[in-house]
C-alpha cells in the first residue's frame, strides 16, 4: 500500500475530497490531533538550539549511559535493521 500526502488550497479541498470519496480504492483518514502536553520530550522545538537543549536535558535525566539499558544488543540491532528495511 502506498500513502499520498497532498497540500490543497482550502477553496478546492471539499471538491477534491468529494471526488476522492467516490473512488473505491481510496481511503480518507483524518489526521489525529495531539493534545498539547507539558512534557518537554513531546514538545516540538522551534529551532536547532532548542533541539540541542532538549537533547541535553533528556540525556542528563537518564540514569544509565545511552544504549546501556539494552538487554540483548544483537537482538536490538536486528530489530533496528528490520524496521529500516
Secondary structure, DSSP 8 states (H G I E B T S, - for coil): ---------HHHHHHHHHHHHT-TT--------------TTTS--SSHHHHHHHHHHHHHH-SS-TTTT-S-HHHHHHHHHHHH-
